[in-house]
Amino acid sequence: MLKKYFNKTLIEAGCDEAGRGCLAGPVYAAAVILPKNFKNKLLDDSKKLTDKQRKLLRPIIEKEAIAWAVGIVSAQEIDEINILNASFLAMHRAIDQLKTQPESLLIDGNRFKKYKNIPHTCIIQGDGKYLSIAAASILAKTYRDDHMDALHEQFPQYSWIQNKAYGTVKHRDAILKYGICEHHRVSFRLLPEQ
């Protein structure tokens, strides 16, 4: 059972990212402020849910959240500032867009770059512990998946519709055969050492 909040008295935004380990495409992050009494039996860490369940939950989260937003950092920016900083920047961009200012941030993971003067708490595997982080994980994942599905139309050779640009055998074989495209992260090790 996921916890409803970390601190009952504060307006909390849960934050999570998607696509950090991918070989191509942007990294997405979401920030979500849920009402303290929010309930949903299905809501869980996005990795534990099916694609169908995530798609079912997204409009519910968007409708019932006090505020939500998605931040994006491109593959080119990832190559310039590295994936860890890009993940933080994507979260900052999501928080920037929230219609309600949070008083506290719940961050999935063990590190974060301070956002303005808002206190934050890093929670390892937080997407499996707190509802707001789980909700953020679902928005980040579904918006990124939609983006990779759209890119697949232009670059079908990489099978992004299936692998979402993770380093699967099929994706790496396609890089070997066709080379890379402008959406690949050139700072990543795209192929295993020979």
C-alpha positions as CSV (number, residue, x, y, z in Angstrom):
1,M,0.0,0.0,0.0
2,L,1.5,3.3,-1.1
3,K,1.7,6.2,1.4
4,K,-0.5,9.3,0.8
5,Y,2.1,11.8,1.9
6,F,5.4,12.3,3.6
7,N,4.3,15.3,5.6
8,K,0.6,15.9,6.1
9,T,0.9,19.7,6.7
10,L,2.9,20.5,3.5
11,I,1.9,20.8,-0.2
12,E,4.1,18.0,-1.6
13,A,5.0,17.4,-5.2
14,G,6.2,13.9,-6.1
15,C,8.9,13.9,-8.9
16,D,10.2,11.1,-11.1
17,E,11.9,10.7,-14.5
18,A,11.7,8.2,-17.3
19,G,14.2,7.3,-20.0
20,R,17.4,7.8,-18.1
21,G,19.0,4.6,-19.3
22,C,17.9,4.8,-22.9
23,L,20.3,5.2,-25.9
24,A,18.2,7.7,-27.7
25,G,15.5,10.3,-27.2
26,P,14.9,12.8,-24.5
27,V,14.6,12.2,-20.7
28,Y,11.2,13.1,-19.4
29,A,10.3,14.0,-15.8
30,A,7.0,14.7,-14.1
31,A,5.9,16.6,-10.9
32,V,2.6,15.8,-9.4
33,I,0.7,17.3,-6.4
34,L,-2.1,15.0,-5.3
35,P,-4.9,15.8,-2.8
36,K,-4.1,14.4,0.6
37,N,-7.2,12.2,0.4
38,F,-6.4,10.8,-3.1
39,K,-7.2,7.1,-3.4
40,N,-6.7,4.7,-6.3
41,K,-6.2,1.0,-5.9
42,L,-4.4,0.6,-9.2
43,L,-1.8,3.4,-8.8
44,D,1.7,2.0,-8.3
45,D,5.2,2.3,-9.6
46,S,4.9,2.6,-13.4
47,K,7.4,-0.3,-13.8
48,K,5.0,-2.7,-12.0
49,L,2.1,-1.8,-14.3
50,T,1.2,-2.8,-17.8
51,D,1.1,-0.3,-20.7
52,K,-2.7,-0.5,-20.6
53,Q,-2.9,0.2,-16.8
54,R,-0.6,3.2,-17.2
55,K,-2.7,4.6,-20.0
56,L,-5.8,4.1,-17.9
57,L,-4.3,5.9,-14.9
58,R,-2.8,8.9,-16.8
59,P,-6.2,10.8,-17.4
60,I,-7.2,10.0,-13.8
61,I,-4.0,11.5,-12.4
62,E,-4.3,14.6,-14.6
63,K,-7.9,15.1,-13.7
64,E,-7.6,14.6,-9.9
65,A,-4.2,16.1,-9.2
66,I,-4.1,19.6,-7.7
67,A,-1.3,20.3,-10.2
68,W,0.9,18.3,-12.6
69,A,3.5,19.0,-15.2
70,V,6.0,17.3,-17.5
71,G,9.6,18.5,-18.2
72,I,11.8,17.4,-21.1
73,V,15.5,17.4,-21.8
74,S,16.7,16.6,-25.3
75,A,19.3,14.1,-26.3
76,Q,21.6,17.0,-27.4
77,E,21.3,18.6,-23.9
78,I,21.9,15.2,-22.3
79,D,25.2,14.9,-24.3
80,E,26.2,18.4,-23.2
81,I,25.4,18.2,-19.4
82,N,25.3,14.4,-18.8
83,I,22.3,12.2,-17.9
84,L,22.3,12.8,-14.2
85,N,22.2,16.6,-14.6
86,A,19.7,16.2,-17.4
87,S,17.4,14.2,-15.1
88,F,17.6,16.9,-12.5
89,L,16.9,19.6,-15.1
90,A,13.9,17.7,-16.5
91,M,12.5,17.6,-12.9
92,H,13.2,21.3,-12.5
93,R,11.4,22.1,-15.7
94,A,8.4,20.1,-14.6
95,I,8.3,21.9,-11.2
96,D,8.6,25.2,-13.0
97,Q,5.3,24.6,-14.8
98,L,3.2,23.6,-11.7
99,K,0.2,25.8,-11.3
100,T,0.4,25.4,-7.5
101,Q,3.7,26.1,-5.8
102,P,4.9,23.1,-3.7
103,E,6.2,23.5,-0.2
104,S,8.1,20.2,-0.3
105,L,9.5,17.9,-3.1
106,L,9.6,14.1,-2.9
107,I,12.2,12.9,-5.3
108,D,12.5,9.4,-6.5
109,G,16.2,8.3,-6.1
110,N,19.1,9.2,-3.9
111,R,20.3,12.5,-5.4
112,F,18.8,15.8,-6.5
113,K,20.0,19.3,-7.3
114,K,18.2,21.8,-5.0
115,Y,15.3,23.6,-6.6
116,K,15.1,27.2,-5.6
117,N,14.3,27.4,-1.9
118,I,12.0,24.4,-1.7
119,P,13.1,21.6,0.6
120,H,13.4,18.2,-0.9
121,T,13.6,14.6,0.3
122,C,15.2,11.9,-1.8
123,I,13.5,8.5,-1.5
124,I,15.1,5.4,-3.0
125,Q,12.5,3.5,-4.9
126,G,10.1,6.2,-3.9
127,D,7.8,5.4,-6.9
128,G,6.9,2.2,-5.0
129,K,6.4,4.0,-1.7
130,Y,4.5,7.3,-2.2
131,L,1.4,7.9,-4.4
132,S,2.6,11.3,-5.7
133,I,5.9,9.8,-6.9
134,A,4.1,6.8,-8.4
135,A,1.8,9.3,-10.2
136,A,4.8,11.2,-11.5
137,S,6.5,8.0,-12.7
138,I,3.3,7.2,-14.8
139,L,3.1,10.6,-16.4
140,A,6.9,10.7,-17.2
141,K,6.8,7.1,-18.6
142,T,3.6,7.5,-20.7
143,Y,4.5,10.9,-22.2
144,R,8.0,9.6,-23.1
145,D,6.6,6.4,-24.6
146,D,4.2,8.5,-26.7
147,H,7.2,10.5,-28.0
148,M,9.2,7.4,-28.8
149,D,6.3,5.9,-30.6
150,A,6.0,9.0,-32.7
151,L,9.8,9.0,-33.5
152,H,9.4,5.3,-34.5
153,E,7.3,6.4,-37.5
154,Q,10.4,8.3,-38.8
155,F,13.0,5.7,-37.7
156,P,11.3,2.3,-37.8
157,Q,14.6,0.5,-38.2
158,Y,15.4,0.9,-34.5
159,S,12.1,-0.7,-33.3
160,W,11.5,2.1,-30.8
161,I,7.8,1.2,-30.7
162,Q,8.9,-1.9,-28.9
163,N,12.1,-1.0,-27.0
164,K,11.5,2.7,-26.4
165,A,15.2,3.3,-27.2
166,Y,16.6,1.1,-24.4
167,G,19.7,-0.9,-25.3
168,T,18.0,-4.1,-26.4
169,V,19.8,-6.5,-28.7
170,K,17.5,-5.5,-31.6
171,H,18.2,-1.8,-31.0
172,R,22.0,-2.3,-30.9
173,D,21.9,-4.5,-34.0
174,A,20.1,-1.7,-35.8
175,I,22.7,0.8,-34.7
176,L,25.4,-1.6,-36.0
177,K,23.6,-2.0,-39.4
178,Y,22.2,1.5,-40.0
179,G,24.4,3.8,-37.8
180,I,22.9,6.4,-35.5
181,C,20.4,9.1,-36.1
182,E,20.1,12.7,-34.6
183,H,18.1,11.3,-31.6
184,H,20.8,9.0,-30.3
185,R,22.8,10.1,-27.3
186,V,26.3,10.2,-28.6
187,S,27.8,10.5,-25.1
188,F,26.4,7.0,-24.3
189,R,28.2,3.8,-25.1
190,L,25.8,2.8,-27.9
191,L,27.5,-0.5,-28.8
192,P,29.4,-3.0,-26.6
193,E,33.1,-3.0,-26.9
194,Q,34.2,-5.4,-29.7
